[in-house]
Amino acid sequence: MTGAQSTVTEGAAPPPPGTFAPLHHRLFAMIWAATVLGNIGTFMRDVASAWLVTEISASPAAVAMIQAAGTLPVFLLAVPAGVLSDILDRRRFLIVIQIALAVVSSLLATLAWTGNASVESLVALTFLGGVGAALATPAWQAITPELVPRTDLKGAVALNSLGINIARSIGPALGGFLLAGFGAATVYGLDVLTYVVVAGALLWWRRTSDTNDGLREHFGGALRAGLRYARASHDLHRILWRAVLFFAFASAVWALLPIVARQEIGGGPSFYGLVLGSVGAGAIAGAILLPRLRAQLGQDRLVLAMTLVTAGSTAMLALTNSEIVAVIATFMLGIAWIAMLTTLNSTMQAILPNWIRGRGLAIYLTAFNGAMAAGSLGWGFLAQEIGTDSTLIAAGVSLAVTAALAHRAPLPSGEDDLTPSLHWPEPAMAEPVPHDRGPVMIMVTYRVRQADRAAFLDILERLSEERRRDGAYAWGISEDAADPEHIVEWFFVESWAEHLRQHKRVSKADADIQAEARRFHQGSQPPLVQHLLGLEPGSRQGPSQTHNGDIPS
């Protein structure tokens, strides 16, 4: 082929990966298909439970209790679930959860088959099912980067969202059909089989187990480490604030959509189902279009555009009495909704190193669900005071204004290399230090020329975020009163084990920042590093150790 005939110009950017490119990875495709089937089963189960309650009791409160029992565990357990997904083998953890959920659905099937189901038993078992889902969600999201290469991560996250919308479109309808034809016991029994399929796919995955070097985190310490990371990570803060602002205002349309369909437009239950189906169809279309939209607009302009589309769709629902217009508005809402969910989720995935990914995603899920719940309540109360249409217009205007303001603070690119650098050598010790001994103070002594002082301190300020993210609970810089060129960086970690974990957490991107700081150091020897171990008065423990190396610098 001659140069003139080539379809790819030298130096041109490669085309964006297709929507279904991650499915070329056999492992991801297998687990993705299994989870879609599992989610279909879950939606079928929920339909059967809600219907079974209406047969047992005519009380609306009973139906509401079923809904609350399924969603409450997410608020209660998201962060603890994230901790567990980071300190346990994620594959085995998910398999255990699938088995537990299969037991729950087996009990539901037994109760339905024998006619012994009661409101109390259905609520209790629905709550247990919600607990399983809450525990599994951070782990499911955290394994995605292990199933595809980094270049396909955003596409894989989009496909995961697409899979949930496929299940949401198929599951309730299929569950209703099977419920009418064969009864609740059959629906629950089929749900059990979906968990068997998911567990089988996870068993097929030969995940490399984490090596046990004696530094595995325990629950309390892992929880503190996750909260420290969340407090120190500016990139995480930017994503969380963008998510909270968007979902708090966008929740208005979800909270008021049933009222719009029934009272404002005058449709019946079938029309309400139609607009929900239109949202799902829009989400599927959005997932297919997303790679091309992202390539054309870039991440931040895509977020701006989709926020404005959400605002416009919200306003359209307030201003129309036409069913056709409402269907179009909800279709556009579905496109924007999945684009926002996928972009925020994939960006969060990209900024989190593997050791903290489950906890970081759990914090994101808590912020997302909290913003949706609080926003829904707030818009609902406002609608009682000023009316549904006025409330939707207020929400749409608020979305547009916040979109314009938030666009000035771009989302992180997520392009940093977060794989462990492993460039810190083992610390020198006169004798072994117990892992639970602490606190530990690490001091790094630099000699920096006065002319370089401002630039050096700027680098150390960037370095401080890395120290705090990876385990330090206090950090500071000091200078020698007698020699201003003698600058000491110091930070505290809670135990010797936590400092050894820092050795494994430092990423290649962090190593680049540390290398920038070291370039300002004067002298033939590297910066002096000291590890000072806490002593109680009267303690007979060994002395602090000094190491002339480059451990944390």
N, C-alpha and C positions, 0 to 999 in steps of 0.2 A: 504494500500500500504506500503510495507517495504521500509527501507532506500535504499536498493540495487536497488529497482525497480523505485525509484523516478527519474524523468527526470530533476529536478532542484536541484542542489547541494547546501547544506546549506552554506550560506555566499557568494554564487556566485552572480555576478551582474545580475539584472533582464534584460531580453532582451529589446532592444530599442523599443519604441512604433512604431507600424506600420504606414505606410504612411497615411492611412485613419483613424487612431485612433481618431483624433479630431472630425470626423463626428459622433462619438458615442454620442456627446453632441448635443442634439436635437436643441437647439437654434442656435448654430454655424452652424449646417447642414442646417437649414432652411434659414438663412441669406446668407450662402455661395452659396447655389443653386440659390437663388434669384439674387445675384450679378453676378454670371456667366451668367444668362439669361439677366440681364441688360447690361453687357458688350458686349454680342452678339448683342443686339440691337444697342448699340453705334457704333460698327464696321459696322453694316449694314447701319446705318445712314450716316457714313462717306463715305462709298463706293457710296451711292446714291448721296450725295452732290458732290463728286469729278466727278462722271459721268455726273451729270446734268450740271455742269459748262462747261464740254467739249462740250455739246450739244448747250450751249448758246454762247460760245466764243472759238475760236481756239487758243487763246493766252496762251502760257505756263505760263506766269506770273499770269494769272487768276487761274490756277490750283495751282500754288505755293502759292498764297494768301490764298486759302482754307486751305492748310497744315499749313501755318504760323498762321492763325487765330485760329486753333485748339490747337496749342502748345504754342503760346506766353503767354497765361494767366498763365501757370505753372510758368514761370520765374517771372511774375509780382506779382503773388498772393500767392505763396507757403507759405511764412512766415506769412502774414496777415491771411491766411486761418488756419494756425496752431494756431494762437492766438485765433481765433474765436472758433476753436474746443475745446479749453481748458476753455474758459470763458462761453460758452453756453452749454446747454444740447445737447450732441452729437446726441442722437436719434432724437430729434425734429429738430435739425439743418439739419440732413441728409434727413428727411422727407420733409422739406421745399425745399431743393435742388431738390429732385426727382420731386416734383410738378412743380418747375420752369423749369426743363429740359423737362418735359412732355409738358409744354406750348410751349417751343421752337420747339419741334418736331411737335406739332400740327400746328404751324404757317408754318413750312416747308411743311407739308402735304397739307395745304390749298393752299399755293403758287403753289405747284406742280400740284395739282388737277385742279386749275383754269388756269394754264398756265401763271401765272404772275411772276414766279421766274426770278430774274436777278442776275448778278454776285454780285452786291452790297448787295442785300438782303441775298444771300447765305453766303457771307463772314461775314456779320453782325451777322446772326443767328448762324453760326458756331463759331464765336468768343464768343457769349453768351453761347453756349454749352460748349466751352472750359473753360469759367469762372466757370460754374457749376462744371465741372470735377475738376478744380484746387481747388475750395473751398471744395469739398467733399473728396479729396484724403487723406489729413492728418486725417480727422475725421474717414474715413473708416479704416485706419491703426490703429488709436488710440483705437478703440473699440474692437479690437481682444483680448487683455488681459481680457476684461470684459466678453467674451463669452466662454473662456476655462480656465481650471486651468493652473497654471504656468508650470506644467510638460508637457503639450501639446502645449505650446506657439510656439516653433520652428516648430512643425509639422503643426500648424494652419497657420503660416506665409508661409510655403512651399505650403500648399494647396491653399492659396490665390494666390500665384504666378502661381500655376498649373491652377487655374481657369481662370486667365487672358490669359494664353497660349491656353487653350481650346477655350475660346471665340475668340482669335485671329485666331485660326485655322478654326473655324466654321463660325464666323460672316461675313467676307468678301465674302466667297464662297456662303453662303446662301443669302447674300444681293445681290450679282450679279445675282443669279438664279431668285430671286423674282423680281429684277429690270427688267430683260429681259422678264419675263412672265407677270408681273402685273403692272409695272411702279413704279416711285419713290414715288408717294403718298401712295401706299400700304406699301412700306418699312418704310416710316416715320410713318404711322399709327401703324404698328406693334411695332416700337420703343416706341411709346407712351404707348402701353400696357405693355412693359417690365418695364417701370418706375412705373406703377400702381402695378405690382407684387412686385417690390422692396419696395415701400412704404408700401404695405400690410404686408410684412415680418417685417419691422421695427415697424409697429403698433402692430404687434403680440408680439413683445418684450416688456415685462413689466419692463423696466429699472427703477431702484431706482433713483429718482431724487436727486440731490445734495441739502443738506439743505441750506437754505438761512439764514446765520447768520450775514448778514450785511457786510461780508468781501469779497463778490464777486468782482473779479478784473474787472476794466474797460480796454478798449482796449489799451490806451497809457501805463498805468502801466503794463499791462500784456505783452506788447511787450518789454518793458524795462526789466522786470523780465526774459523773455525768452532769451534775449541777454546776460544778466548777467550770467544766468545759462550756456549758451553755452560758454561764455568766461572763466568760472571757472572750468568746468568739464573736467578733464584730460582724463577720459574714453571716453567722446564724441569726444575729439580731436583725439584720436587714431583711432577711427572708421572713422571719416571724412577723415583723411589723407590717410588711407588705401583705402577708397572708391574713393577719388579723383585720387590717383595714378593709381589704377586699371582701372577705367573707362576712364581716359584720354588716356591711351595707348590702351585699348581694343576698344575704339571708332573707331580706324582705320579700323577694319574689317567691321564695319557697314557702315562707310562712303564710303568705296571703293568696297563693295560687288557687287553693280550693274555693276560697270566697270569690275570687275573680271568675272562676269557671261557673260557679253556681248562681251567685247573686248578681254580679255585674254583667255577665254575658247571658245568663239564663240557661246554661246548658245543664244536662243531666249527668248521671254517673258515667255514661258512655263517652260523653264529651270530655269529662275530666280524665278518663283513661286515655282518650285520644291525645290530649295535650301532654300528658306524661309520656306517652309513646313518642310524641314529636320531640320532646327533650332527648329521649334515648336515641332516636334516629339522628338528631343533630350531633349528639356525642359521637356516634359511630362515624358520621361524615367528618367531624372535626378531627378525629384520630387519624383518618386517612389523609386529610389535607395538611395536618400539622407539620410534617417534615418540610414540605414545600413552603408553607407560610413562615416557618422558622428560618429557612434559608434566605427568603426574600426580605424579611423584616428585621431579623436579628432578635435576640432575646428580649431586650427592653422595649423596643417598638412593638413587638408582638404582645407583650403584657399590656402596654398602653392601649393598643387597638382592641384587644379582647375585653378589657375593662370598659371601654367606651361602647362596645357592642352589647355587653351586659347591661349597661346603663340605658342604652337605647331600647333594648328589649323590654326592660322594666317599665320604661315610660310608655311604650306602645301598648302594653297590657292595661295601663291606667287609662289610656285615651280612646280605646276601641270598645265597641260592643259587637264586633264582627267575629264570628268563630274562625273564619279563614285567616284573618289578621292575627288572631291569638295563636293559631297553629304555626304561622310563619314566625311570630315573635318567639315562641318557645323552641322552635327549631334552631333559630339563631342563638338563643340562650344556651342550648345544648352544645353547639360548636364552641362558643366562648368559654363555657364552664369546663369542658374537658381540656381545652387549651391552657386555661389558668391552672387547673389541678395538676396537669402533667408538667408544666413549666416549673411551678413552684416545687413540686415533689422531686423532679429530676435535678433541679439546682441544689436542693437540700441533700440529695444523695451524693452529688458531685463534690460538695465541700466537706463531707464527713469522712474521716479515715475509718478503716474497717473496725478498729478497736472500740469506737464510740458510736457506730452507725445506728444500732438499735435504739440506744438512748436518745440520740439526736432526733431520729424519726418519731419516737414516742412523744417528745416535747412538741414537735411540729403537729402531731395528731391531736394532742391536748389543746394546743392553741387553735387549731382549725375547728374542732368540735365545740370548744368554749365560745369562740366567736360566733359560730352558727347558732348555738343555743341562746346566748345572751342577745344576739341581734334579733332572733326570731321573737323572743319575748318582748323586747323593746319596741319593735315595729308593730307587733300585735296590739300592745297597749296604746301606741300612738294612733293606730287605725281606729280604735274605739273612740278616740277624741276628735279626730279630724277627718275620718273617712278613709276607705281603702284606696281610692284613686289618688287623693292628695298625699297619702303616705307613700305610695309607689313612686309618684313624681318626686317627692322629697328624697327618697332613696336613690333614684336614678341621678338626680342632680348631685347628690353627695358623692356618688361613685365617680361621676365625671370630674368633679373638683379634686377629689383625692387622687385620681389617676394622673391629673396634670401636675399636682404637687409632688407625688411620689416618683414621677418619672425623672425628677432631678437627682434622685438617689438611686443609681442603677443597681440592679441585682449583681451579686458576684458572678464572675464568669465561670467558676468551677473548673478552670483549666489547670490548676496547680497539681503537681505530682505529689500525691499523698502516700505513696508507698514508703515503708520504713527505710530510712537511710542506713541505719545500723552502723553509723560512723563513730559513735562514742566507744572508746575502749573500756574494758572492765576497770572499775575503780581499784586502786591499790589499797590493801587492807593489811594491818599487822596481824590480824586474826579474823576469822569469820564473824560477820555481824549478823545477829538474829534479824529475821525479816520484820518482826513486829517492833523493832527498836526505833524510837523517834522522839521528838521530831528531828529532822535532818536539815541542817543549814548548808547550802552550797554557795561558796564564794568564788568568784572568778575575777582575778586581778589583772587589769590592763594598764599599760603605760601609753598615754595618748597625748600628742602634742596639742598645745593650746589652740593652734590654728585649726586643728581638726575636731575640736571638742564639740561644736554644735552639730556637725554632720554625724559624728559618732553617737551622740546622745539620741539623735533621731532614729538611728538604726537600732539602738537598744530599746527604744520605745516600741518599735515593731517586734523586737525579740521578746519583750515582756508578755505580749499576747500569747506567743507560742509557749513560754514557760508556764503561764497560768492554765492554758488549755490542757497541757500535758500532765499537770499534777500539782503545780505550786499553788499554795494557798496564800502566800505573801511574796512580794517582790519589791526590790528597791535598788537605788544606785547611791553610792557614797563616794566622797573624795577625801583624800588625806589632807588635813589642815596644813601640814608642813610641806606637802608636795602636791599641788593641784593637778599635776599630770598623772598622779597615781589614783586611778578610778577603780572602784570595786562594785561589781554587780553581785547581788545576793538574792537568794530566794529560799523559801522554806517548803518542804514537803512533809507529810504527816508521818512517814515511816521509811525505813530503809528499803522495804519491798516496793513502795510507791516510787522511790527514786530509780530503782532498777527497772521498773516498768517504763519510766521516762526514756530509758535507753532504747526501748523497743518502739516507742511511740513517735520519736522524732522523725519527721518525714523528709523527703528529699527537698521539698520546697522550704522547709524550716532550715535545713542544712545550708541552703543558699544564703539565707539571712544571716546565719551564724558566720559564714565565710566572709560576708561583707563587714561584719563587726571586727573580725580578726585582722582584716587588712589595715585597720587603723592602729593596731598594736605595734609598738616600737620595741626593738630588741631581737636578739638572735633566738631566744627561748620563747616557746609559746606562752600564752597567758597562764598564770599560776592558778590552779584549781584546788580548793580545799573542801573537804567534807567534814562538817562539824556535827558530831552526834550529841543529842541532848543527854545531860547528866543530872541526876537527882542529888541534892546535898548528901554527902556521906557515901555516894555510890562508889563501888570498887570496879566499875566497868572500865574497859581499856580507853586509852587516850584517843583524841581525834586524830584523823589521818590527813596527810598532805600528799597531793599527787601533782607533779609537774607535767601536766598533759593537757589535752584539749577536750575533756569529757563533755561539758555542756556548752562550750563556746563555739 
